[in-house]
Each structure stands twice: as C-alpha cells, then as structure tokens.
Amino acid sequence: MMNNIFTFLITLFLCLHQVVAHEGDDHSHCEQALLKAPITIHSSGRDEDMLPELEVAAKKLTQLAKELGFATPPHIMSFVPAVQMNVLASLGRHSAPHWVDGENILRNLGSASNILEFVTRGCDACRSYFSDTNSLKHQISIIMHVLGHNDVSSNSNFHKSVYTDSMGYSKKFAEQVQWLYEHYDHDEVSLYVQWLYSLEYMQNFVFAGFDPPNFFKPTTDNITRVEHLGTKNKAEKTYKSNKHPQRPSANILQALVYNLPSNVPTWKVELLDTFEKSRRYYSGNIATKIMNEGWATFSQYLLARHSDYTTDDDIAQFGGLLYGVAFPKLDNPYYLGLQLWWHLWEQFKNKPEMSKLSAKEIDKLFVSRAHEIISTNDDFSFIDVAIDQKWIDKMKFSLVRPVDSKDKIDRSKIAKPPSNDAKLMVALSRHRERIVRYIQRKVASRQLIFPHVLLEDFNWMNNGIIKLRHEMIEDVPLKMDSSFLSLFVLSQLLEKPIALEAQYDVNYIFIVEPTGKVKVHIKDDKAKLDHRNPLGAINQQLTHVGQKIVDE
C-alpha cells in the first residue's frame, strides 16, 4: 500500500510540474517581482476559446479594483485542469514525492473537489489557481473573489509579516526531495522528510505571531543587557544575558533553521530551510480565514456593482455560484465573513455624511475603512468589531437551550413546529456581549484547537537540555501520546535531550533523550523535591507510559 501511494505521488508530482510550472517561472527566486505587467495569465491549454475574454475581464476588474482603492499587486493567474486543481487545493501547495502528502491528498480530495480557486502570496506578486472547467461568467466572478484575497494579503499585518512565496518554495521542496532520493539513501531522506512534516504545526497558531529564523540565530554578542535601577535611577549592575532565545517563542519550526547540530549534512539544513519557508504562512492564514474569505466574497458584489457585468443573466450566474459556497452556517467562513462585511458596509453607507456622495465614492471610502480593520485584526477581534446589537436583531440570533421538564410552558400558545423533528428551545439571551463571546469561541478561538507550546531555552539550567513549556489555556491539556512523539522527533533533529513542562493533575516535566530514553518528573509545590534531582521526583508510571509510546 505504501509503495502504491509513493508511486502515485511521483506520478502526481510530475503531472503537476508540467501543468503549473511554466518555462522561466522559477518560483523560488521570485522572478515575478520583475514583471512589468500587472497580470500574467497561464492557460491550461484547454480554455483557449474563452481566454481572450478572461484576459480582458481580468484587466478591467483589476483596474476597477484599483479605482476603488483595492491593493492590486502583480498577479499571476494559472488555469489548470480540474483534476490537478483538486490535488493542488487539497494541500494548498505543490505536493512532494512522499507518502505523507499522498495520504493527505487522498484524505482531502473529496472536500477539495468543490474548490473553485485558491490564492497564495508570492514575494511581490500574488498567485491564483482556477479550475478550467468553470464557465466564463463564473470565472469572472471568481476573479473578483481573488482580487479581494489579494487585497487582504497586501493589507493584513498577519500576512505581511510572513513574507514568502509558499507555492514557489513548496515546488522547490518537492524538487529537492526528488533529487535527494536519487543521490542519497532513500530511506534516510524519507525519514527526515517525515520528521519535517511533524514540525509544520509547531508555530504560533494561537496568537498568530511570527518570529523569523533570524530571531533564533545563535550569537555571542551582548544583545541583552539587564540593569537594576537604584533610587536615583542609576544602574547598579549591568550584566550579559546568555539566554537563547532572548524570550520564549511558539515558533519552534523557525527556531530549528539555525540551530541544527554543526555535524548535520548540508542537504538536511537546506531542506529544512525550504520547508520552513513553504509553511510559515499557515498561522496568518488560519488567523484571518473568516475575515479574508468574507472580504473576498463581498468583493464579488462590491466590484460587480461598478462593473460592466450587471445584466440579469450576470446577476443570476454570480448568485448561483455563491449559493453553493456562502450557504448559511455559522462555521462557514464564507457565510459568516460575508454577513459581517455586508453589515459593516450597510452601516457605513447609511451615515448622514454619505448622502451627497455617489455609490462609487462611498464604496471607495468604505474600502479605505475596511483596510483599517483588515490591517490589525484577526478573526477573533474582527467578530467583536463587526457585530453590534442591530446585526443580532436583524439575524434574529439568540442563545438557546432545549426545553426540559422543569420549564413551565403553556404549549397551547406555541405555534405549530415547522417539522416533526423540530425541537422546542428556550431563549436565554440576545445580549451582544454574550453572543459575541459565543461566536468567537465557536469559530475563532484557536486556543481550543491548537496547543500553545513555547521554546524557552536551548541550554536549560546549563545542562544541554532544550526546554519547552506548554502554556495551558482554558484548562485544555496536551495530548500525552503526541507530546512524547513530538519530543522524540525534536531530540532526533537537534541531537539533544528535549524537556517539556506540561500541566495535567500536577505539573510534569517530560524529557526525551536522543537515545529514546524517557523520564517524567513531577514539578509541583506540594511534591517533595530531591536535592540530588532539581527537576523533581520521577513519576515511574508516566515514565513507563511515555517510554512505551516512544518505543512503539
């Protein structure tokens, strides 16, 4: 089975390379920064009949977006066959010839089959990929959607702080892996790639901050000086801080780039560097998913109303496209994001000072206001900015619970339910603050999905141990089995013991050595500390559990 998947990935990689890698289009060197034209279109070869019209539409819509104040960076549009589009969309990048990508493609292929486009930032240009099976009118509407994404990418600090060409580097990574298979031991390369895949989510997903690899670069310079001030504000003592890194950081993947052992082969260092560059955009994308998809979907209306595409047929075609995407469900980012942007727009255009302005002037001012929101907000804060009591009343939103036997309800005064399986509910609140917190927690609380693990010290207690600490949020503990496995992978890559401080019933310190040996120490105020072991007493039971997980 594994060999079949591997063969499938090799074939798939070669196919994708032919479809979306064009002559002279060297993604890794960001040649698109030199493009003079604002738009470059790559055809799949199967859409030549509509390509001239698409090119005209793309240029007109880009010019319109610019007039409204949208950011319009150089844009590379690639139209690809539906099968390749599904594969690309299932990963959001180029696939590497490795079983992990094969498994992910097979798992995600079903959900990816409905994706009409996806967009990535690439240095000074944006890349977008379209299925060549879409109709002309649908492609035009999708181009408007993509222009909205490009606008967010150019204005969001969460996107701008992570400056990379994810598609270019994922392509380069795939090519590096293939070359290494041919020139080095296949199993060694495959195992190393598997370890790298274990690192891709060791980033700051909870707060979407980003510390680049340079932040973790070892240095002997006196970077940090600590001063104790006396009563006269004069330094009483100044000394050098040797702590590395200078402060705790959740960007563990980025920290590894300049901290691999000195004896590691060059190919491993280079492969890690490419891998990190191809994955660093994850946290910013996830943090702004609702706001981003909402703005892109809203752009399909905002741009269309000022364009040449306003006939009844245009409206019907565009509406039919959105019907299958922005369906009403709270955890659908297209729907919720669209509703929130639409509400902000309605509130904005109905201000008294807008009454004397044209529709285009109003929308241009609104785009400017939207950029203020996009620049500094993630989904969590965007929900708070966008939702007011008017929106709650308009949407008839309530917090409810099922009726129970203790409720005294006169059922004769209740309207007949719309269906036999309808449940009778009791409304608890329509208060804005409570509803906002509920929505934030349900769709935008990343701390309920991703653990927040901080890298604290590369030389903890000066004993050569690399120290991590789990910052538990809302009493959600780490999964113990994956914790031990992650520590083992890090110990193999860094060739040092890795310690993790984590809280369960008490505070524990898990330590996994490069040999695979596991120890679990109890770190708790109530526990008696052995002076010979400053880490705390050893928990034999958890040590045995952790050792079994690593050994298997």
Secondary structure, DSSP 8 states (H G I E B T S, - for coil): -HHHHHHHHHHHHHHHHHHH--TT--GGGTGGGG--SSEEEE--SS-TTTHHHHHHHHHHHHHHHHHTT-----EEEEEE-HHHHHHHHHHTS---SSHHHHHHHHHHHHHHTT--EEEEEETTEEEEEEETTS-HHHHHHHHHHHHHHHHHHHH-HHHHTS--BHHHHHHHHHHHHHHHHHHS-HHHHHHHHHHHHTTTT-S-TTT-----GGGG----S---EEEEE-TTS-EEEEEE---SSSS-BS-HHHHHTTTS-TTS-HHHHHHHHHHHHHHTTHHHHHHTHHHHHHHHHHHHHHTGGGSS--SHHHHHHHHHHHHTTS-S-TT-HHHHHHHHHHHHHHHHHTSGGGTTS-HHHHHHHHHHHHHHHHHH--HHHHHHHH--HHHHHHHT--EEEE--TT----GGGS---SSTT---EEEEE--HHHHHHHHHHHHT-GGGTS--EEEEEEEETTTTEEEEEE---TT----HHHHHHHHHHHHHHH-S-EEEEEESSSEEEEEE-TT--EEEEE--TTS--BTTBTT--B-HHHHHHHHHHHH-
